Amino acid sequence: MPGTDPLLKRSHAARPVRADACGRAPGANGRGSHFRHESLFYSGPDAFLAGTLPLIDRTLEREGPVLVAAREANLELLRDALGERAGGVRFADMRVLGRNPARIISAWHQFLEAAASRGAPALGVAEPIWPGRSVAELTECQRHESLLNLAFAGGPPWRLLCPYDLDGLDEAVIEAARRSHPFVAADGARERNGLFRNDGHEGTFDGELPRPPRSVPRTSFSRERVRMVRRVVARQAEEARLDLERSQQLVLAVSELASNSVRHGGGTGTFRVWKENGSLLCEVQDTGRIEAPLAGRIKPPPDQLTGRGLWLVNQLCDLVQIRSDDTGTVVRVHMDLIAPE
């Protein structure tokens, strides 16, 4: 089994959430940072192309790298509009890449590492939020958008444009986007966003998760009972008719969480499992606290033998939700009963 995750840095005493726990420099609000994180609010295909295509063309003219991660309909719009130039652009289906939003930051890191030799600033177009995402997914996407400001502050110069569909998204989602993007694209220009408030330094793990049904039992475990946790999750996955591969992935993810609770959360914890809206949910809770805002979102280097626990959980599960404060930590993982296409 992979080692437990030292990035969790759990404690029983109250500690402030340290923004420097992830090793990122200040400047996430655009001042002193080469990272330009901006929103694009569009209505209809023509507005989407008007807001994205000129930036892509300019970057290609400068021989800069471009990665577009969006839903398939918008990818097709850009491919058609670019024609032969589309060969110079990398495309990724965000419904796959961003199924769990906690995976996206690492994908951008990999893109920038591969692009470093090009010499020209990179451009990313990312659409992590689209109409039809669940409330839980939207909440985690909004946290992801804020953490981008922290993850890339002080790094190499690049621009990330995040399109938001005004026709399909609720006003509350649009307002959250206004608060998490230091810049906004408007009429082909880039302007500072006076509504920007969230640079990812605080509040990463704040809030409460919706309560599961009262009938869902909570079971305690200790170091000696981690194996029992795996057995219960495996049985519940079988009863829910989760396919074998995804069942094994879920069991491994919950086992990692339980092991982290034992090691970093006071030696004990509780867990519960239930079905909800076509997914199997597992929740692990303990009395420790997570302090590193980017815990589990940055891929450990190949020569690092430990510290892969929470990273692994994010790779295995369709959605991961973490809430942590002075009273303890709860991690809830989602696995769709029908695998996403």
Sequence and secondary structure as in RCSB ss.txt:
>XXXX:A:sequence
MPGTDPLLKRSHAARPVRADACGRAPGANGRGSHFRHESLFYSGPDAFLAGTLPLIDRTLEREGPVLVAAREANL
ELLRDALGERAGGVRFADMRVLGRNPARIISAWHQFLEAAASRGAPALGVAEPIWPGRSVAELTECQRHESLLNL
AFAGGPPWRLLCPYDLDGLDEAVIEAARRSHPFVAADGARERNGLFRNDGHEGTFDGELPRPPRSVPRTSFSRER
VRMVRRVVARQAEEARLDLERSQQLVLAVSELASNSVRHGGGTGTFRVWKENGSLLCEVQDTGRIEAPLAGRIKP
PPDQLTGRGLWLVNQLCDLVQIRSDDTGTVVRVHMDLIAPE
>XXXX:A:secstr
     GGG   SS     GGGG   S TTSTT SEEEEEEEE SHHHHHHHHHHHHHHHHHTT  EEEEE HHHH
HHHHHHHGGGGGGSEEEEHHHHTSSGGGHHHHHHHHHHHHGGG S EEEEE    TT  HHHHHHHHHHHHHHHH
HTTTSS EEEEEEEETTTS HHHHHHHHHH SEEEETTEEEE TT    SSS TT S      TTS  EEEEGGG
HHHHHHHHHHHHHHTT  HHHHHHHHHHHHHHHHHHHHHSSSEEEEEEEEETTEEEEEEEES     TTTTTS  
 TT  S  HHHHHHHHSSEEEEEEETTEEEEEEEEESS   
